[in-house]
Amino acid sequence: MTSDFLVIGCGVAGLSFAIKAAAHGSVTVLTKNKVLNSNTAWAQGGISAVLPEGLCDEGDTIEKHIADTLDAGAGLCDEEVVRTIIEEASDTIDELVGWGTKFDRSDDRFSLGKEGGHSARRILHAKDTTGHEIASALLETARNTPRLTILEDHFAIDLITTGKLGSVTEDRVLGAYVLQQLTGEVRVMRSDRILLATGGCGKAYLYTTNPDSATGDGVAMAWRAGASIANMEFVQFHPTCFYNPAANGPEARSFLVSEAVRGEGATLLNEKGEDFTPSYDKRGSLAPRDIVARAIDTEIKKTGANCVYLDVTHKPKGYMAERFPFIYKTLLEFGHDAEQSPIPIVPAAHYQCGGVVASPEGTTSIRGLYAIGEVACTGLHGANRLASNSLLEGNVMARRALSDILRRFPPGKNSPAPPIPDWEHGDTAPPDELVNIYHNWDELRRTMWDYVSIVRTNKRLRRAGFRLRNLHREVREFYWGYRVNADILELRNLVAVASLIIDCAIRRKESRGIHYTLDFPERHQHYQHDTIMRRF
Ligand SMILES: Cc1cc2nc3c(=O)[nH]c(=O)nc-3n(C[C@H](O)[C@H](O)[C@H](O)COP(=O)(O)OP(=O)(O)OC[C@H]3O[C@@H](n4cnc5c(N)ncnc54)[C@H](O)[C@@H]3O)c2cc1C
């Protein structure tokens, strides 16, 4: 199967690119799950944008949004990229509205929320299910767009490049090996223009706010294909994930209580009912996420408690049901009434700030391979992402990547491709080996949680690295020995991504942004640039 554009990923980044690209050629969009199984569809809080004067918060400016983003990024943002993306935010909102997204309004204007790290109200939202609203509007548009095909349950295994086929004089993409999960068949999908939009890697950790699909496949595939990867040590932990020890199933374990709840006045309390956050930062509960997550982690370790609490009980009755209906209803389903008693919460892995090194146009170190959205490291987030900047980045970058591709690789002008070998299947894994796969999944995620999470030390990182080397060996045996399936492929990708997180973390000899190490507790001691991993 050949298409002008092959898009791997069906979240905000992949779909907004695909809708626009279909005006210029045939587009195939792959998703390894069903279409609404993405970080995008799970996003709650909203999308940040400074709207034109008269529509934005009084006194808010693009310069302030840029300053807040740079402040959160702790000296590692690329200022030019930040400016470019933020200046295009208002146009992006127009585009999303044009595709049918319905943001909340009051008095005929968009109602704007506030989140941690933002100095003004500038978050457009659709109640507390903004991501679902955006994803549904994009899907509806995509389904009505000619020349655009979405293939569900199609798992991209690896990129095919001239370099991988042995060329030493050029390295460009030719396509991907794709597992059709319903039949078990692996097909070659050809394209000279591939967009990686596979999202993040929250599933590398035991506790995460991400859906099961977030296994870092794009970073792992790009790394195996020879692309450069950067800043993987910067994994953002969301401070407020519902703590539910009786959890049954991933949704119950990963339920996020949006930052917007704190933006609207909720406070964080310890077991004694005291607001402990002002002793960690003068902004209290509204300090940036890394500071709040570390404060909670420290408080939990100091007191030996299992969790801390997010208190909204002072709000008028009915407030939660009106402003945050999805969160309120879901918590009720888990047996907790947020209007009656404070919500038990813990921090959890949430967002991957690093990723495949990509220019402000989404180009990577491999010709024809573009990376946008959470999988990419463009320089917008630096050492820590400002809340609600990622849906924005995904949509803006889609536009920028497409105009670059059209200029450099216009559809219809394909380069001759060398013959691509068919996929070779291994044998079926016996059931006792399957147990090992699940065991390795658990071991990996617990190792990352215990040794590579909010507070790090070189000793813990090295210990994790040692365990990862063993897992590498075992996973290689599964991968080459048995017929591939989604579990083996995701485990293989998680091991690759977890190793990159550890390697990057060990290389960073300072605490910066969301990388905090007790070996260098003074922040920004030695100025370090991006942690770039290259393959030779
Ligand atoms: C609970 C939660 C709340 C959030 N709230 C906000 C918020 O309020 N504001 C904000 O800006 N951001 C928020 N974020 C972050 C934001 O949602 C994501 O960063 C953003 O949606 C990522 O979009 P994406 O298109 O890059 O990836 P995703 O939306 O994650 O999409 C990735 C796609 O790639 C597919 N895929 C992955 N691997 C493969 C493979 N091997 N083969 C085929 N397909 C593959 C997946 O199936 C999926 O379709 C939140 C995230 C979570 C988890």
The ligand as a Tripos MOL2 file, in Angstrom:
@<TRIPOS>MOLECULE
LIG
   53    58     1     0     0
SMALL
NO_CHARGES

@<TRIPOS>ATOM
      1 C1         -5.2410   12.9890   31.2810 C.3       1 LIG1
      2 C2         -4.5450   14.0120   30.4190 C.ar      1 LIG1
      3 C3         -4.9300   15.3450   30.4750 C.ar      1 LIG1
      4 C4         -4.2980   16.3030   29.6730 C.ar      1 LIG1
      5 N1         -4.7370   17.5910   29.7000 N.ar      1 LIG1
      6 C5         -4.1970   18.4960   28.8280 C.ar      1 LIG1
      7 C6         -4.7260   19.8070   28.7300 C.ar      1 LIG1
      8 O1         -5.6800   20.1670   29.3990 O.2       1 LIG1
      9 N2         -4.1460   20.6600   27.8360 N.ar      1 LIG1
     10 C7         -3.0820   20.3070   27.0440 C.ar      1 LIG1
     11 O2         -2.6010   21.1170   26.2530 O.2       1 LIG1
     12 N3         -2.5770   19.0520   27.1310 N.ar      1 LIG1
     13 C8         -3.1130   18.1440   27.9800 C.ar      1 LIG1
     14 N4         -2.5960   16.8830   28.0410 N.ar      1 LIG1
     15 C9         -1.5060   16.5250   27.1410 C.3       1 LIG1
     16 C10        -2.0550   16.3910   25.7250 C.3       1 LIG1
     17 O3         -3.3000   15.7270   25.7670 O.3       1 LIG1
     18 C11        -1.1080   15.6120   24.8340 C.3       1 LIG1
     19 O4          0.1930   16.0740   24.9640 O.3       1 LIG1
     20 C12        -1.5040   15.7580   23.3800 C.3       1 LIG1
     21 O5         -2.8620   15.4580   23.2240 O.3       1 LIG1
     22 C13        -0.6640   14.8280   22.5310 C.3       1 LIG1
     23 O6         -1.2110   14.7840   21.2550 O.3       1 LIG1
     24 P1         -0.5150   13.8970   20.1490 P.3       1 LIG1
     25 O7         -1.3520   14.0500   18.9320 O.co2     1 LIG1
     26 O8          0.9120   14.2560   20.0610 O.co2     1 LIG1
     27 O9         -0.5740   12.4040   20.7280 O.3       1 LIG1
     28 P2         -1.8180   11.5210   21.2120 P.3       1 LIG1
     29 O10        -3.0370   12.3150   21.3490 O.co2     1 LIG1
     30 O11        -1.3690   10.7520   22.4000 O.co2     1 LIG1
     31 O12        -2.0230   10.5160   20.0120 O.3       1 LIG1
     32 C14        -1.0910    9.4930   19.7540 C.3       1 LIG1
     33 C15        -1.6690    8.5640   18.7200 C.3       1 LIG1
     34 O13        -0.6310    7.7160   18.2310 O.3       1 LIG1
     35 C16        -1.1210    6.3860   18.1700 C.3       1 LIG1
     36 N5          0.0340    5.4860   18.2160 N.ar      1 LIG1
     37 C17         0.9990    5.4230   19.1600 C.ar      1 LIG1
     38 N6          1.9060    4.4780   18.8260 N.ar      1 LIG1
     39 C18         1.5060    3.9500   17.6480 C.ar      1 LIG1
     40 C19         2.0230    2.9230   16.7990 C.ar      1 LIG1
     41 N7          3.1300    2.2380   17.0930 N.pl3     1 LIG1
     42 N8          1.3390    2.6280   15.6580 N.ar      1 LIG1
     43 C20         0.1800    3.2770   15.3330 C.ar      1 LIG1
     44 N9         -0.3550    4.2440   16.1200 N.ar      1 LIG1
     45 C21         0.3070    4.5780   17.2460 C.ar      1 LIG1
     46 C22        -2.0560    6.2840   19.3560 C.3       1 LIG1
     47 O14        -2.9120    5.1810   19.2270 O.3       1 LIG1
     48 C23        -2.7620    7.6390   19.2320 C.3       1 LIG1
     49 O15        -3.7510    7.5760   18.2470 O.3       1 LIG1
     50 C24        -3.2300   15.9130   28.8300 C.ar      1 LIG1
     51 C25        -2.8300   14.5780   28.7850 C.ar      1 LIG1
     52 C26        -3.4840   13.6260   29.5640 C.ar      1 LIG1
     53 C27        -3.0640   12.1930   29.4820 C.3       1 LIG1
@<TRIPOS>BOND
     1     1     2 1
     2     2     3 ar
     3     2    52 ar
     4     3     4 ar
     5     4     5 ar
     6     4    50 ar
     7     5     6 ar
     8     6     7 ar
     9     6    13 1
    10     7     8 2
    11     7     9 ar
    12     9    10 ar
    13    10    11 2
    14    10    12 ar
    15    12    13 ar
    16    13    14 ar
    17    14    15 1
    18    14    50 ar
    19    15    16 1
    20    16    17 1
    21    16    18 1
    22    18    19 1
    23    18    20 1
    24    20    21 1
    25    20    22 1
    26    22    23 1
    27    23    24 1
    28    24    25 2
    29    24    26 1
    30    24    27 1
    31    27    28 1
    32    28    29 2
    33    28    30 1
    34    28    31 1
    35    31    32 1
    36    32    33 1
    37    33    34 1
    38    33    48 1
    39    34    35 1
    40    35    36 1
    41    35    46 1
    42    36    37 ar
    43    36    45 ar
    44    37    38 ar
    45    38    39 ar
    46    39    40 ar
    47    39    45 ar
    48    40    41 1
    49    40    42 ar
    50    42    43 ar
    51    43    44 ar
    52    44    45 ar
    53    46    47 1
    54    46    48 1
    55    48    49 1
    56    50    51 ar
    57    51    52 ar
    58    52    53 1
@<TRIPOS>SUBSTRUCTURE
     1 LIG1         1 GROUP 0 **** ****
